[in-house]
Amino acid sequence: MVNVSAEAVEFISIGGLHPGLTTEDILNGMSLTRNRRLAEIFHRLRLADPYGTGLRRIFAFYRNCPVRPRIIVTANSFKLILPNQNAFPEEHGEAPADQADKRRLTAQEARVLEYLGEHGRMNEEELQELLGIRKTRCWVLTRKMAQEGLIEIEGRGPGKRFRLRA
């Protein structure tokens, strides 16, 4: 079941965790599938990530955010709550008063800028993998960021690279 609100998205799965598996285990990458055939089909169709990587990637995405995902486990259910990072930014002090007229970065833009700050450059494939997006969204995002002076686009086609604006 998926519940969506302005504050968060909640994913609820019935059945709880496999016996002997803890919340710490799944956060460390342990994965046991309930339906191995279905999991393999989704993986082969590239609709699912490699087993055991999803929660670590989700928590890594939120590492610099004021709100964090939560996991609630009972004997009969597993709930993952993903807070909306853009729901109430003023409550978290993210927009200083002297910058109130400037546009806030989206979570994807912030992630791209963080990556470029650490690595210098990235290509389209790296950006798509980093954000879990497809080519069209990558193009729209990088175009917008370039127009706003956040990044520079170097080259075209397969050799295209993105870097921070000098």
Phi, psi and omega in degrees: 000142178235125176247128181242131175221176179294333183272329187195167169243130180245132175248123182238127179239130179281154176110344180067194179272157173300147178304134179088348180266134181248169176300320179298321179300314183289329177289337177269004174104000177292139182215128173233122182272148176274328181229090186301319181297315179296318179299318180294321178297311179298322179294315180294329177278001182061035175257359178219148177282169174304147184304135173085005183258342188299308183293321178298320179292320178298311181294326177295322179298325182269003190301329181255020183257151180289338177246147185236154174296155177232148175240130177236121182241131171237179180297334186242003181206160176227124181235130174246124181248118179253107181294146175283114183292343183253009187296303184222070185299328182294334178291336183260004178067029185277343183242096179301150185301323181286350179245017185299331181275349178278149179287135176286145175287143172284166179299321180293317179298316180298320180295317178297314181296322177297314180298314180295326176296326180276321189251348178088304182221163173206155176257179183299317181298319179296319180294317179298318180291318180303316185261351183067041182239169179260176187301317182296314178297323177301313181298313181298314182297312183291326177299313180297315180295324178291318180296329180272003176078019180275322181225168172241144178254124180249129175079185180218167176060214184298337181271005182296136179227157178239142176214164177295146178292133183286000000 
